[in-house]
Amino acid sequence: MMMKNRKTTQRKKNREIMCVTWAFVLLFAAMTFYIAHYSVTHKQELINNSYNGRQKMLLAQNQRGSIYSADGDVLARTVTDAEGNDVREYPYGNLFSHVVGYASNGRLGVEAQANYYLINSNAPLSEKAALDIGGKKYPGDDVYTTLNVELQQVASTALGVYDGAIIVTEPSTGKILAMVSKPDFDPSQIETIWDDLVKDEDSSVLLNRVTQGLYPPGSTFKIITALEYMKENPDTYTGYQYQCNGSIKRGEDRIGCYHGSVHGSVGFTRSFAKSCNTSFANIGLSLDKSDFANTLDSLLFNQELPVSFLSGVSRIDVNEETSESDMMQVSIGQGTTSITPLHLNMITCAIANQGILMKPYVVDHVQSSSGSKVKEFSASSYGKLIDPKEAGILKELMADVVEEGTASRLKGLSYTAAGKTGSAEYGTVKGDSHAWFTGFAPVEDPKICVTIIIEGAGAGGDYAVPIAKRLFDAYFEDMVQ
C-alpha cells in the first residue's frame, strides 16, 4: 500500500512538473511571437531608437537621403566635405527650420519623422555594386514633402520680426503647404548654437509654435461657442438677440468688448461678425456645461491630435462645477483655455470640408536614388468632426466676418474668403494681446486654409488678416499662372 502511494505521489509530481514546463514553453513561444510581431510592425520606431546600434550601422553604410519640397526644390541634403565627412546642408537656411528640422544633436521635423527612410537605401543592386568597388556609401532614399516654397517664403516674410506661427493647409486632403514658426534658426548651424540654446532656459527657439505652441484662442474660439449654441438651440438660434452696452458682469468678473466697443442690438450672425464679447459671454452663460464638455471632447480638446508628428495638447476645463465667471471667459476663448495653431487649423479645415477632418500630413512620398517609389502617403480621413449642416452654417458665419465684420480687408477681392479674427489677451498687462486669424478661400469651394497667430501684436483684424490676404493672393496667383 505504501509503495502504491509513493507511485501515485510521484506521478502527481511528474504531472505538475510537466504542467510548469509546458507553461514556460508556451510563455516563451508567446514572447517570441510578440517580439517578432512587434519588430515587424514597429520597425521604424526600433530603428529610430537612439539605443539601437542598427541606426549607426545604416549611417555608416548609407549617405542620408535628401528632403524636397512638393515641386522638387532641395530643402535638405548631405554633401561630403574635403575631409570626407558627411555634412548636412539646408539650402534655405532659416526658412524651413522647424518643419524640416535638423538631424544632429537629436532630430526635429521631417528629419525626425522620416528618419527611417532617409537612412535606408533602396538603390538598384547594380548601383550599389559600383559604389562598393569605389568604397563609397549607398545613397539614402529621398523624401518629398507637401511643402510649397513660395507660400513658405510669403508666410515667413509676412510674419517678419514678430514671434508667432503660420500654417497653410489644403482642407480637402490635409496636405500641409507651409509651416512657419518664429523665432527660427539655421539648422545647418545647430551643432554650433546647441550649447548656447541648452544653457538659455528662457529660449524657445527650438519650439515649433505651430504644432506645440499653446495660446489663448481669444475670439477665434467663438467658432466653437457658436457651434455649441446651435447644437443646443437648433430651431431658435437664428432668433437670438442681445443688447450690447460694451460690458457684462457676473459677480466680480466683468467682460468688455474689444477697445470698449458698444455694438448695440445684435443678433446671432452680427454678434459673430463683429466679435461681440459681451454677447458671446451671454451666450456662454446659457450653455449646458455637460453638453459643452462633450462637444469639446469631440473636437479633440484635452487629447492627442490624430497626426504622425509631435504636437501639443489643447487644454480647456468645462464641467458642472465651472462658475459663471469662468463660463464667460471660456466662451470668448480666454481664462485657462489654450490651443495650438495646428488644432485651430484642423477645426477650420473641417468646417471648410463639410465637417470632415482630413488628417494633416507633410510627407508625400519616398523614392530611391533611381526614382522608384518606395512609399507613398495619401490623404487620410479622421472622419466627421462636425455635423455637415452645422459646418455649413459656420462657413456662412465666417463669410459674414469678411463681408461685414472684423476681417473686411479680405472683402471685394478676386476670390471669396471666410474666417474668424481674434485678439487674445495674455499676461498681467491690460491690453496685451496676440493677433489671430483662421479661415479659408474660396468660400464656395475651399482650396486653402490659413491659421495665423502673431504674438503680442494686438488686433487680429489689423495684423493677422493682412498676412492671410498675402497668402491667399500668392496661392491664387500661382493657380492662375
KARA-V917479 format. One record per residue. RES is the residue in one small letter. SS is DSSP state (h for helix, s for strand, l for the rest). OMEGA is omega in radians with two decimals (999 if undefined). BURIAL is + if it has 16 or more other C-alpha atoms within 10 Angstrom, else -. Layout:
res=RES ss=SS omega=OMEGA burial=BURIAL
res=RES ss=SS omega=OMEGA burial=BURIAL
This chain:
res=m ss=l omega=-3.14 burial=-
res=m ss=h omega=3.12 burial=-
res=m ss=h omega=-3.14 burial=-
res=k ss=h omega=3.12 burial=-
res=n ss=h omega=3.12 burial=-
res=r ss=h omega=3.12 burial=-
res=k ss=h omega=3.13 burial=-
res=t ss=h omega=3.12 burial=-
res=t ss=h omega=-3.13 burial=-
res=q ss=h omega=3.12 burial=-
res=r ss=h omega=3.13 burial=-
res=k ss=h omega=3.11 burial=-
res=k ss=h omega=3.13 burial=-
res=n ss=h omega=3.12 burial=-
res=r ss=h omega=3.14 burial=-
res=e ss=h omega=3.12 burial=-
res=i ss=h omega=3.14 burial=-
res=m ss=h omega=3.13 burial=-
res=c ss=h omega=3.13 burial=-
res=v ss=h omega=3.14 burial=-
res=t ss=h omega=-3.14 burial=-
res=w ss=h omega=3.09 burial=-
res=a ss=h omega=3.12 burial=-
res=f ss=h omega=3.11 burial=-
res=v ss=h omega=3.14 burial=-
res=l ss=h omega=3.11 burial=-
res=l ss=h omega=3.12 burial=-
res=f ss=h omega=3.13 burial=-
res=a ss=h omega=3.13 burial=-
res=a ss=h omega=3.12 burial=-
res=m ss=h omega=3.13 burial=-
res=t ss=h omega=3.12 burial=-
res=f ss=h omega=-3.12 burial=-
res=y ss=h omega=-3.13 burial=-
res=i ss=h omega=3.12 burial=-
res=a ss=h omega=3.14 burial=-
res=h ss=h omega=3.14 burial=-
res=y ss=h omega=-3.13 burial=-
res=s ss=h omega=3.14 burial=-
res=v ss=h omega=-3.04 burial=-
res=t ss=h omega=-3.13 burial=-
res=h ss=l omega=-3.05 burial=-
res=k ss=h omega=3.12 burial=-
res=q ss=h omega=3.13 burial=-
res=e ss=h omega=-3.14 burial=-
res=l ss=h omega=3.13 burial=+
res=i ss=h omega=-3.08 burial=+
res=n ss=h omega=3.14 burial=+
res=n ss=l omega=-3.07 burial=-
res=s ss=l omega=3.13 burial=-
res=y ss=l omega=-3.10 burial=-
res=n ss=l omega=-3.13 burial=-
res=g ss=h omega=-3.14 burial=-
res=r ss=h omega=-3.13 burial=-
res=q ss=h omega=3.12 burial=+
res=k ss=h omega=3.11 burial=-
res=m ss=h omega=3.13 burial=-
res=l ss=h omega=3.13 burial=+
res=l ss=h omega=3.09 burial=+
res=a ss=h omega=-3.10 burial=-
res=q ss=h omega=-3.05 burial=+
res=n ss=s omega=3.01 burial=+
res=q ss=s omega=-3.06 burial=+
res=r ss=l omega=-3.11 burial=+
res=g ss=l omega=-3.11 burial=+
res=s ss=l omega=3.06 burial=+
res=i ss=s omega=-3.06 burial=+
res=y ss=s omega=2.98 burial=+
res=s ss=l omega=-3.13 burial=+
res=a ss=l omega=-3.13 burial=+
res=d ss=l omega=2.95 burial=-
res=g ss=l omega=3.07 burial=-
res=d ss=l omega=-3.14 burial=-
res=v ss=s omega=3.11 burial=+
res=l ss=s omega=3.08 burial=+
res=a ss=s omega=3.13 burial=+
res=r ss=s omega=3.10 burial=+
res=t ss=s omega=3.09 burial=+
res=v ss=s omega=3.12 burial=-
res=t ss=s omega=-3.12 burial=-
res=d ss=l omega=-3.06 burial=-
res=a ss=l omega=3.13 burial=-
res=e ss=l omega=3.13 burial=-
res=g ss=l omega=3.13 burial=-
res=n ss=l omega=3.06 burial=-
res=d ss=s omega=3.14 burial=-
res=v ss=s omega=-3.14 burial=-
res=r ss=s omega=-3.13 burial=+
res=e ss=s omega=3.09 burial=+
res=y ss=l omega=-3.02 burial=+
res=p ss=l omega=-3.11 burial=+
res=y ss=l omega=3.06 burial=+
res=g ss=h omega=-3.07 burial=+
res=n ss=h omega=-2.92 burial=+
res=l ss=h omega=-3.10 burial=+
res=f ss=h omega=-2.95 burial=+
res=s ss=l omega=-3.07 burial=+
res=h ss=l omega=-3.05 burial=+
res=v ss=l omega=3.07 burial=+
res=v ss=l omega=3.03 burial=+
res=g ss=l omega=-3.12 burial=+
res=y ss=l omega=-3.04 burial=+
res=a ss=l omega=3.07 burial=+
res=s ss=l omega=-3.02 burial=-
res=n ss=l omega=-3.00 burial=-
res=g ss=l omega=-3.14 burial=-
res=r ss=l omega=-3.13 burial=-
res=l ss=l omega=3.01 burial=+
res=g ss=l omega=-3.14 burial=+
res=v ss=h omega=3.10 burial=+
res=e ss=h omega=3.11 burial=+
res=a ss=h omega=-3.06 burial=+
res=q ss=h omega=-3.06 burial=+
res=a ss=l omega=-3.07 burial=+
res=n ss=h omega=-3.12 burial=+
res=y ss=h omega=-3.11 burial=+
res=y ss=h omega=-3.08 burial=+
res=l ss=h omega=-3.10 burial=+
res=i ss=l omega=3.05 burial=+
res=n ss=l omega=-3.13 burial=+
res=s ss=l omega=3.03 burial=+
res=n ss=l omega=3.08 burial=+
res=a ss=l omega=3.12 burial=+
res=p ss=l omega=-3.12 burial=-
res=l ss=h omega=3.14 burial=-
res=s ss=h omega=3.11 burial=-
res=e ss=h omega=3.12 burial=-
res=k ss=h omega=3.14 burial=+
res=a ss=h omega=3.13 burial=-
res=a ss=h omega=3.13 burial=-
res=l ss=h omega=3.09 burial=-
res=d ss=h omega=-3.13 burial=-
res=i ss=h omega=-3.13 burial=-
res=g ss=h omega=3.14 burial=-
res=g ss=l omega=-3.12 burial=-
res=k ss=l omega=3.13 burial=-
res=k ss=l omega=3.03 burial=+
res=y ss=s omega=3.08 burial=+
res=p ss=s omega=3.10 burial=+
res=g ss=l omega=3.12 burial=+
res=d ss=l omega=-3.11 burial=+
res=d ss=s omega=-3.12 burial=+
res=v ss=s omega=3.09 burial=+
res=y ss=s omega=-3.10 burial=+
res=t ss=s omega=3.08 burial=+
res=t ss=l omega=-3.00 burial=+
res=l ss=l omega=3.13 burial=+
res=n ss=l omega=-3.05 burial=+
res=v ss=h omega=-3.10 burial=+
res=e ss=h omega=3.13 burial=-
res=l ss=h omega=3.10 burial=+
res=q ss=h omega=3.14 burial=+
res=q ss=h omega=3.12 burial=+
res=v ss=h omega=-3.12 burial=+
res=a ss=h omega=-3.12 burial=+
res=s ss=h omega=3.13 burial=+
res=t ss=h omega=-3.11 burial=-
res=a ss=h omega=3.11 burial=+
res=l ss=h omega=3.01 burial=+
res=g ss=l omega=-3.07 burial=-
res=v ss=l omega=-3.13 burial=-
res=y ss=l omega=2.90 burial=+
res=d ss=l omega=3.13 burial=+
res=g ss=s omega=-3.05 burial=+
res=a ss=s omega=3.07 burial=+
res=i ss=s omega=3.02 burial=+
res=i ss=s omega=3.13 burial=+
res=v ss=s omega=-3.07 burial=+
res=t ss=s omega=3.06 burial=+
res=e ss=l omega=-3.00 burial=+
res=p ss=l omega=-3.09 burial=+
res=s ss=l omega=-3.11 burial=+
res=t ss=l omega=-3.05 burial=+
res=g ss=l omega=3.12 burial=+
res=k ss=s omega=3.04 burial=+
res=i ss=s omega=-3.08 burial=+
res=l ss=s omega=3.11 burial=+
res=a ss=s omega=3.10 burial=+
res=m ss=s omega=-3.09 burial=+
res=v ss=s omega=3.07 burial=+
res=s ss=s omega=3.10 burial=+
res=k ss=s omega=0.19 burial=+
res=p ss=l omega=-3.12 burial=+
res=d ss=l omega=-3.08 burial=+
res=f ss=l omega=3.08 burial=+
res=d ss=l omega=-3.08 burial=+
res=p ss=h omega=3.11 burial=+
res=s ss=h omega=3.14 burial=+
res=q ss=h omega=-2.99 burial=+
res=i ss=h omega=3.13 burial=+
res=e ss=h omega=-3.13 burial=-
res=t ss=h omega=-3.04 burial=-
res=i ss=h omega=-3.00 burial=-
res=w ss=h omega=-3.07 burial=-
res=d ss=h omega=3.13 burial=-
res=d ss=h omega=3.14 burial=-
res=l ss=h omega=-3.12 burial=-
res=v ss=h omega=-3.12 burial=-
res=k ss=h omega=-3.10 burial=-
res=d ss=l omega=-3.09 burial=-
res=e ss=l omega=-3.13 burial=-
res=d ss=l omega=-3.09 burial=-
res=s ss=l omega=3.06 burial=-
res=s ss=l omega=-3.08 burial=-
res=v ss=l omega=-3.08 burial=+
res=l ss=l omega=-3.14 burial=+
res=l ss=l omega=3.02 burial=+
res=n ss=l omega=-3.05 burial=+
res=r ss=l omega=3.12 burial=+
res=v ss=l omega=-3.02 burial=+
res=t ss=l omega=-3.04 burial=+
res=q ss=l omega=3.13 burial=+
res=g ss=l omega=-3.14 burial=+
res=l ss=l omega=-3.05 burial=+
res=y ss=s omega=2.94 burial=+
res=p ss=l omega=-3.07 burial=+
res=p ss=l omega=-3.11 burial=+
res=g ss=h omega=-3.01 burial=+
res=s ss=h omega=3.04 burial=+
res=t ss=h omega=3.13 burial=+
res=f ss=h omega=3.12 burial=+
res=k ss=h omega=2.99 burial=+
res=i ss=h omega=-3.08 burial=+
res=i ss=h omega=3.09 burial=+
res=t ss=h omega=3.11 burial=+
res=a ss=h omega=3.12 burial=+
res=l ss=h omega=-3.12 burial=+
res=e ss=h omega=3.14 burial=+
res=y ss=h omega=3.09 burial=+
res=m ss=h omega=3.13 burial=+
res=k ss=h omega=-3.08 burial=+
res=e ss=h omega=-3.11 burial=-
res=n ss=l omega=-3.02 burial=-
res=p ss=l omega=-3.07 burial=-
res=d ss=l omega=-3.01 burial=-
res=t ss=l omega=-3.04 burial=-
res=y ss=h omega=-3.13 burial=+
res=t ss=h omega=-3.14 burial=-
res=g ss=h omega=-3.13 burial=-
res=y ss=l omega=3.09 burial=-
res=q ss=s omega=3.13 burial=-
res=y ss=s omega=3.10 burial=+
res=q ss=s omega=-3.12 burial=-
res=c ss=s omega=3.07 burial=+
res=n ss=l omega=3.09 burial=+
res=g ss=l omega=3.13 burial=+
res=s ss=s omega=3.07 burial=+
res=i ss=s omega=-3.04 burial=+
res=k ss=s omega=3.01 burial=-
res=r ss=s omega=-3.08 burial=-
res=g ss=l omega=3.13 burial=-
res=e ss=l omega=-3.06 burial=-
res=d ss=s omega=3.13 burial=-
res=r ss=s omega=3.09 burial=-
res=i ss=s omega=3.12 burial=+
res=g ss=s omega=3.06 burial=+
res=c ss=l omega=-3.04 burial=+
res=y ss=h omega=-3.14 burial=+
res=h ss=h omega=3.07 burial=-
res=g ss=h omega=-3.13 burial=-
res=s ss=l omega=3.03 burial=-
res=v ss=l omega=-3.01 burial=+
res=h ss=l omega=-3.14 burial=+
res=g ss=s omega=-3.12 burial=-
res=s ss=s omega=-3.11 burial=-
res=v ss=s omega=3.01 burial=+
res=g ss=s omega=-3.09 burial=+
res=f ss=h omega=-3.10 burial=+
res=t ss=h omega=-3.11 burial=+
res=r ss=h omega=3.07 burial=+
res=s ss=h omega=-3.14 burial=+
res=f ss=h omega=-3.08 burial=+
res=a ss=h omega=-3.12 burial=+
res=k ss=l omega=-3.14 burial=+
res=s ss=l omega=-3.09 burial=+
res=c ss=l omega=-3.12 burial=+
res=n ss=h omega=-3.07 burial=+
res=t ss=h omega=3.11 burial=+
res=s ss=h omega=-3.12 burial=+
res=f ss=h omega=3.01 burial=+
res=a ss=h omega=3.09 burial=+
res=n ss=h omega=3.08 burial=+
res=i ss=h omega=-3.13 burial=+
res=g ss=h omega=3.14 burial=+
res=l ss=h omega=-3.10 burial=+
res=s ss=h omega=-3.02 burial=-
res=l ss=l omega=3.03 burial=+
res=d ss=l omega=-3.01 burial=-
res=k ss=h omega=3.14 burial=+
res=s ss=h omega=3.11 burial=-
res=d ss=h omega=3.14 burial=+
res=f ss=h omega=3.12 burial=+
res=a ss=h omega=3.11 burial=+
res=n ss=h omega=3.11 burial=-
res=t ss=h omega=3.12 burial=+
res=l ss=h omega=3.09 burial=+
res=d ss=h omega=3.14 burial=-
res=s ss=h omega=3.12 burial=-
res=l ss=l omega=2.98 burial=+
res=l ss=l omega=3.02 burial=+
res=f ss=l omega=3.10 burial=+
res=n ss=l omega=3.13 burial=+
res=q ss=l omega=3.12 burial=-
res=e ss=l omega=3.11 burial=-
res=l ss=l omega=-3.13 burial=+
res=p ss=l omega=3.12 burial=-
res=v ss=l omega=-3.07 burial=-
res=s ss=l omega=3.12 burial=-
res=f ss=l omega=-3.07 burial=+
res=l ss=l omega=3.13 burial=-
res=s ss=l omega=3.13 burial=+
res=g ss=l omega=3.13 burial=+
res=v ss=l omega=3.09 burial=+
res=s ss=l omega=-3.03 burial=+
res=r ss=s omega=3.02 burial=+
res=i ss=l omega=-3.09 burial=+
res=d ss=l omega=3.06 burial=+
res=v ss=l omega=3.08 burial=+
res=n ss=l omega=-3.08 burial=-
res=e ss=l omega=-3.12 burial=-
res=e ss=l omega=-3.11 burial=-
res=t ss=l omega=-3.09 burial=-
res=s ss=l omega=3.10 burial=-
res=e ss=h omega=3.12 burial=+
res=s ss=h omega=3.14 burial=+
res=d ss=h omega=3.11 burial=+
res=m ss=h omega=3.09 burial=+
res=m ss=h omega=-3.14 burial=+
res=q ss=h omega=3.13 burial=+
res=v ss=h omega=-3.03 burial=+
res=s ss=h omega=3.11 burial=+
res=i ss=l omega=3.04 burial=+
res=g ss=l omega=3.14 burial=+
res=q ss=l omega=-3.09 burial=+
res=g ss=l omega=-3.10 burial=+
res=t ss=l omega=-3.13 burial=-
res=t ss=l omega=3.07 burial=+
res=s ss=s omega=-3.08 burial=+
res=i ss=s omega=3.03 burial=+
res=t ss=l omega=3.05 burial=+
res=p ss=h omega=3.09 burial=+
res=l ss=h omega=-3.11 burial=+
res=h ss=h omega=3.12 burial=+
res=l ss=h omega=3.10 burial=+
res=n ss=h omega=3.13 burial=+
res=m ss=h omega=3.10 burial=+
res=i ss=h omega=3.13 burial=+
res=t ss=h omega=3.11 burial=+
res=c ss=h omega=3.13 burial=+
res=a ss=h omega=3.09 burial=+
res=i ss=h omega=-3.13 burial=+
res=a ss=h omega=-3.03 burial=+
res=n ss=l omega=3.07 burial=+
res=q ss=l omega=3.06 burial=+
res=g ss=l omega=-3.11 burial=+
res=i ss=s omega=3.11 burial=+
res=l ss=s omega=3.00 burial=+
res=m ss=s omega=-3.08 burial=+
res=k ss=l omega=3.13 burial=+
res=p ss=l omega=3.07 burial=+
res=y ss=s omega=-3.05 burial=+
res=v ss=l omega=3.09 burial=+
res=v ss=s omega=-3.08 burial=+
res=d ss=s omega=3.11 burial=+
res=h ss=s omega=3.11 burial=+
res=v ss=s omega=3.10 burial=+
res=q ss=s omega=-3.12 burial=+
res=s ss=l omega=3.14 burial=+
res=s ss=l omega=3.13 burial=+
res=s ss=l omega=3.10 burial=-
res=g ss=l omega=-3.14 burial=-
res=s ss=l omega=-3.13 burial=-
res=k ss=s omega=3.08 burial=-
res=v ss=s omega=-3.11 burial=-
res=k ss=s omega=3.11 burial=-
res=e ss=s omega=-3.14 burial=-
res=f ss=l omega=-3.09 burial=-
res=s ss=l omega=3.13 burial=-
res=a ss=l omega=-3.11 burial=-
res=s ss=l omega=-3.09 burial=-
res=s ss=s omega=2.99 burial=-
res=y ss=s omega=-3.10 burial=-
res=g ss=s omega=-3.10 burial=-
res=k ss=s omega=3.08 burial=+
res=l ss=l omega=-3.12 burial=+
res=i ss=l omega=3.09 burial=+
res=d ss=l omega=-3.09 burial=-
res=p ss=h omega=3.13 burial=+
res=k ss=h omega=3.13 burial=-
res=e ss=h omega=3.08 burial=+
res=a ss=h omega=3.11 burial=+
res=g ss=h omega=3.12 burial=+
res=i ss=h omega=3.11 burial=-
res=l ss=h omega=3.09 burial=+
res=k ss=h omega=3.12 burial=+
res=e ss=h omega=3.10 burial=-
res=l ss=h omega=-3.13 burial=+
res=m ss=h omega=3.04 burial=+
res=a ss=h omega=3.10 burial=+
res=d ss=h omega=3.08 burial=+
res=v ss=h omega=3.10 burial=+
res=v ss=h omega=-3.04 burial=+
res=e ss=h omega=-3.07 burial=+
res=e ss=h omega=-3.08 burial=-
res=g ss=l omega=-2.96 burial=+
res=t ss=l omega=3.11 burial=+
res=a ss=l omega=-3.04 burial=+
res=s ss=h omega=3.10 burial=+
res=r ss=h omega=3.09 burial=+
res=l ss=h omega=-3.10 burial=+
res=k ss=l omega=3.03 burial=+
res=g ss=l omega=-3.14 burial=-
res=l ss=l omega=-3.13 burial=-
res=s ss=l omega=3.10 burial=-
res=y ss=l omega=3.07 burial=-
res=t ss=l omega=-3.13 burial=+
res=a ss=s omega=3.09 burial=+
res=a ss=s omega=3.14 burial=+
res=g ss=s omega=3.08 burial=+
res=k ss=s omega=3.10 burial=+
res=t ss=s omega=3.07 burial=+
res=g ss=s omega=3.02 burial=+
res=s ss=s omega=-2.97 burial=+
res=a ss=s omega=3.13 burial=+
res=e ss=s omega=3.13 burial=+
res=y ss=l omega=3.08 burial=+
res=g ss=l omega=-3.06 burial=-
res=t ss=l omega=-3.13 burial=-
res=v ss=l omega=-3.11 burial=-
res=k ss=l omega=3.10 burial=-
res=g ss=l omega=3.08 burial=+
res=d ss=l omega=-3.10 burial=+
res=s ss=s omega=3.02 burial=+
res=h ss=s omega=3.12 burial=+
res=a ss=s omega=-3.11 burial=+
res=w ss=s omega=2.82 burial=+
res=f ss=s omega=2.98 burial=+
res=t ss=s omega=-3.09 burial=+
res=g ss=s omega=-3.05 burial=+
res=f ss=s omega=3.11 burial=+
res=a ss=s omega=-0.25 burial=+
res=p ss=l omega=-3.06 burial=+
res=v ss=l omega=-3.04 burial=+
res=e ss=l omega=3.14 burial=-
res=d ss=l omega=-3.00 burial=-
res=p ss=l omega=3.13 burial=+
res=k ss=l omega=-3.04 burial=+
res=i ss=s omega=3.12 burial=+
res=c ss=s omega=-3.06 burial=+
res=v ss=s omega=3.03 burial=+
res=t ss=s omega=-3.01 burial=+
res=i ss=s omega=2.91 burial=+
res=i ss=s omega=3.10 burial=+
res=i ss=s omega=-3.02 burial=+
res=e ss=l omega=3.03 burial=+
res=g ss=l omega=-3.04 burial=+
res=a ss=l omega=-3.10 burial=+
res=g ss=l omega=-3.04 burial=+
res=a ss=l omega=3.12 burial=+
res=g ss=h omega=-3.13 burial=+
res=g ss=h omega=-3.10 burial=+
res=d ss=h omega=-3.00 burial=+
res=y ss=h omega=-3.08 burial=+
res=a ss=h omega=-3.11 burial=+
res=v ss=h omega=3.09 burial=+
res=p ss=h omega=3.08 burial=+
res=i ss=h omega=3.09 burial=+
res=a ss=h omega=3.13 burial=+
res=k ss=h omega=3.13 burial=+
res=r ss=h omega=3.13 burial=-
res=l ss=h omega=3.08 burial=+
res=f ss=h omega=3.13 burial=+
res=d ss=h omega=-3.11 burial=+
res=a ss=h omega=-3.12 burial=-
res=y ss=h omega=-3.06 burial=+
res=f ss=h omega=3.02 burial=+
res=e ss=h omega=3.12 burial=-
res=d ss=h omega=3.13 burial=-
res=m ss=h omega=-3.11 burial=-
res=v ss=h omega=-3.10 burial=-
res=q ss=l omega=999 burial=-
